[in-house]
Every structure is written in structure tokens, then in C-alpha cells.
């Protein structure tokens, strides 16, 4: 079940954060990253999160000194992560020391992540160097400046690094007695709870704020006069608990068992407020009404957040459930119809999927081990 670490390697548990619009998802995609594909699709500048981590590890410890990058939650292209977790095995003497310096590993990864360049940036630099003449005295080229070198790749960062526990109980040993009861600790199989948040911005038909430039890749923008929040909450109750979620399962899901447990689903609505107070509560934030103005607050877009907590999820399950809940909010489905769709176990009968850019992986928990 769990990847066994090789002799001489140490397993490290890490958490990371990233802006999904810049990535092809978490999983490494090799030959399709940061290039123009044979069909003409231009993916220059787009990498996977794992691909960026691999490149940083290559620069920090060397290509042959690490292996087995395993993530707890594989996010799709465009999905953001406030906190995702993974593990990686690193050779014990990667730094020519007897013990690995955790702080050095953490700082080194973020340093190299910040210095990475895309293929189109490298091409531009080559052309600039060919055209460059002797600069005026005390002149600093933009690409050589501090902010260019250290702030150009802030789409992701490593939040924390810890040495992973040596072993964990095998959750599949009770199902298959042939499997060992104790296995090497694994970021994917040790995860006990995952939390997602989806953001929806609701604009009225005459709202002039439709083009808010801060939200085009961080929320699903919908034109409607209002959403039936109470109806959405009633529908969410039917999705809580342990069920067969085949109705909300993506077609490429590789999981053999579609039964998972949703611990809680909360639907919260409030005025959008200000992008400088992202997700802040207008009523609970002192001075916010003075900043926005009474009229602006009453006529502002509505920010809807859907928080879903479960032990594990099927492929694209969260986005499919959100798409269904929004249909209830728009009055196209009744809350009881959601319960009927769940029983049907057919993806073809359910509403379409919500877009990726409104989804955030908020947190991943690993029992008593926190990092």
C-alpha cells in the first residue's frame, strides 16, 4: 500500500500553498509541461506543482538524492491550495552532513522555488543579452533587480517541513489480511480529514461590478438577482454523512469504492465587502461600512462560501456537488431532488460541474501529527 523508503533515505512531511491558476494541477505531467504541444496548445509558463518541487529539489540536493514524492490531495488545474501536504524521501547525506537540517531544507526549497524561470522567460533573456549594449553607469536592468530575482515566482511556497513518523497503521489490513498491519508513514494514506472551500460571487443583472479584477481566477461569478441560500443548506444536509457518491464522481476516477463520508457541509453568504478584506464579515468588521459606504454595502455583490469537510473525496466530487448546490440556489432544482439524484448513482442525471478556479483546498489533517 505505502511506498517503502529506500535504505539511507529519510522521509520528510511537508505542507505547501499555491495559486492554482498558474499550474496544471499538483501531479507531475512530464513532457507536457512548459512547452508548446504537438497539437499547437501553448503551455509555456504552465507547470505542475510537483514539477516545480522536483526542480527545486534537483537544485538543492541533487536529482539522485531524493525519491517518492507522494501528495495527500491531488488538485486539478486551476484549483488553489491554502494548505496541501506531501512527503518526499531524501538521502541522509544529501547535504554532506550526518543529520539533515530541517530549517535549511525549508529555506532552501523556497529559495529555489522563487528563482525558477519558465521557458519563455529564458528565451527572452537570451534575446535581451544579444541586444544588450553597455549600460549607463549605476543602471540596473529589471531582470537583474532584487524583486525580479526573488519575487517573480510567488505562485507557491513551502509552509512547513518536519521529519515524518517512521510508521503508521495500515488502514487496508482489515480489508485484506494478506497486507501488513504496520507500514511506512505515507502522506496520502495517513490523511484523516480534508477541508475544501468554494467561493461564488453573485451579481445582479444590472450590477456594474461584474468585472472585479481581483476575482476572475478566485471565484465562480454568477449573474442572478439572488440565490436561495436556505434551499442550498437544506440540500447540503442530504449530502452529509456516509453515502455512495457515484452521482458526483468524475468519469476518470480510479477509486474502486465510491462510498465516502462527508463530515460537514456549510453554506455561508455575506456582502462581498472589499478585496482588501478577503472573506471578511461586513457586520463583524469595525469601520468597514464607513469605508464602503451604506449604499455600496447594500448594492454590493454577494459572496457565497461553501465549506466541505470529509475524510476523503472522489475525483472532482467537490466541484460536482457545488454545481448541484448552485442549481438549487438558482431555483432549477429542489432540495429534495438532490437526495433523489444521490440515490440514482448516475453522473449523467446530475447538473454540470462547477469551474475549478473557485475551489480552494483549505486544510489536510493527519491525526495527531501536525505539520
Secondary structure, 3 states (H helix, E strand, C coil): CCCCCCCCEEEEEEEEEECHHHECCCCCCHHHCCCECCCCCECCCCECHHHHHHHHHHHHCCHHHEEEEEECCCCCCCCEEEEEEEEEEEECCCCCCCCCCHHHHHHHHHHHHHHCCCHHHHHHHHHHHHHCCCCCCCCCCHHHCHHHHHCCCCCEEEEEEEECCCEEECCCCCCCCCCCCEEECCCCCCCCEEEEEEEEEEECCCCCCCCCCCCCCCCEEEECCCCCHHHHHHHHHHHCEEEECHHHCCCCCCCCCCEEEEEEEEEEEEECCCHHHCCCCCCCCCCHHHHHCHHHHHCCCEEEEEEEEECCCCCCHHHHHHHHHHHHHCCCCCHHHHHHHHHHCCHHHCCCCCCHHHEEEEEEEECCECC
